[in-house]
């Protein structure tokens, strides 16, 4: 209950343009939201840029928060949408891959089932590094589907691609992620 009251005080302070409240709110959610933005960006600098843009939106739209749901979830949605906007603004076509070899599958590649990739037992850093190595198209679809629980229909609408492309990109993202993780583990041993 104390945390909820403290959070409400911070929000009210931010609404009064109190810089200390804004700084405290930013610091409180920085780590978690940086992790969210890292899912959509290639490197930490890009993730921090998304985070900065996202928090500007958070402070601009703070008066619209109605306390009906989780404040962290509300911020998270803004950060995700900011990351998606960043992807859209880039000159890359999200339905294409950066590298042609991403589409080449050898006979030794495992068949990916529909189930989610199990990243059990991995340190978060290793998993995030592997996700960041995916092409922007694959990383976006993977993050939206697996990490943010969007449907393929929603992803298609968000990224301006077909549902089939979303499903294909997810499948290829999983295959590439398995390959990347396998390589990382071989290098560890």
N, C-alpha and C positions, 0 to 999 in steps of 0.2 A: 504494500500500500504506500509505503514511504517513497519508493521509486516512482510510482505513478504521480504522486503529488509533486515530487521534484521535477519530473518530466513536464508536468503541466506548468510549473513555475517557469521552466526554461522556455517553453513554447510562448507563454504570455510575455516573457521578457523579449523574445525574438520579435513578437508582434509589435512591441514598442520600440523596435530597432535598437535594443540594447546590445552593444557589441560583445560584452562579456557573456551574455546568454547565448548569442550566436556562436561564439567560439566554443563554449561549453557543449552546446548541442552538436556542433561539428566534431569535436574531439570524442564525444560519447559514441557516435556512430561511424567514425572514420574507418576503423579497422574492418568492421563487418561490411561496410559498403565498398571499401577498396577491394575486398575479396570478390564482391559481386561484379564490380567493373572490370576486374582482372579476367573474368570469364569471357569477356567480349573483346578484349584488346590483346595485341601481340606483346606488349611490354608494359612495364610499370609506369613509364612516363605517359603513355596513352591512357592507361587506366586512371592515373591521377588527374589527367585533363578531363576525362569523362566525369570523374568524381566532383571536380570543381564546378563544372557546368551543371551537374545534377544538383549540387547543394545550392547553387544560385537559384535554380528552379524551386527547390524546397522552400527557401526563404521567401521567394516571390509568391508561392501558392499556399503558404502556411495558414493563411486565414481560411482556406477552404477545408482544412482538416477538421472533421466534425466529431472526433473522439469515438466514433462508432466501431472502429476496428483498431488493429494494432498500428501504432505509430511507426514502428520499425518496418512493418509490412508496407505502409504507405510510402515511406522514404525509399524502400527497396524498389517499389514499382516505378518511382520517378527515376531512380538510377538506371534501372533496366531500360526504361523508355529513352533515356538520354543516350545510353549505349547504342540502342537500335537506331536512333536518329543519327548518331555518329557514323554508323555503318552505312546508312542510306546516303549520307552526305559525301562519303568517300566515293571516289571515282570508280571503284571496283564494282562489278556486277555480282551481287551475292549469289546468283545462280551458277556462277562459273568458279572454277578452282584456280588457284595461283599456278599450279604445276600440273602438267599433263600426266606425269607419272603417278599422280594421286588416283587416276582412273585405271591404271594398269594393275591387274590382280594376277598373281602367279598361282600355279597349282598348289603351292605350299601355304597359301593364305587360308586361314580358317574360315569356315562359313559362319557368319554372324547370325545368331538366332535373334528373335524379337525381344528377348529379355534385356533388361538394363545391364550395362557394363558394371561388373562388380569391382569397386575400387576399395574393397575392404582390406584393412591393414596397411594401406599406403599412407605415407605422410601427406598431408594436404599440399605441401610444397611440390612434391613430385607429381601429384595428380594435376595440379594447376599448371605446372611447366609443360606437361604432356598435352593438356588441352590447348595451351597457348601455341603449341607447335602445329596445330591443325590450321588449314587454310581458313581465311576469314569466312567463307561460305559455310564450311563444315562446322567451324567453331560457333558461329551464330546459331545454326539450327540445333546443334548439340546442346548448347547452353540453354536455349529457349525450351527445348523439349525435355531434356533430362534434369536440368537444374532448376528451371523456373516453372515446369509443369504446364507449358502451353500445349495445345493440340496441334496437329499438322495443319488443320484448317486455319487456326489462329496464326500460326507461323507464316503460312502462305500469304495471308492478308497483311501481316506486319512487314514482311520482306518483299512483297510484290512478286512472289514466285508461285508456281502451282503446288498443290498438295503432293503430287507425285515427285516433284523436285525436292520438296522438304523431306519426304520419306527416303528418297535416294541419298540425299546429302547426309541424313542421319545415319543410314546404313554405312556409307563410306566413311563417315566420321568415326563410327565405332570400329570399323576395320583398321583405319589409320591409327586410332588411339591404342588399339591392342598392339599394333606393330611398334609404335613409339614406346609404349610401356615395356614391351618385351626387350627392345633394344636397351632401354634404361636399366632393366634388371640384369641383363647380360653384362653390362658395363660395371655394375656394382659388384658382381661376383668375381 
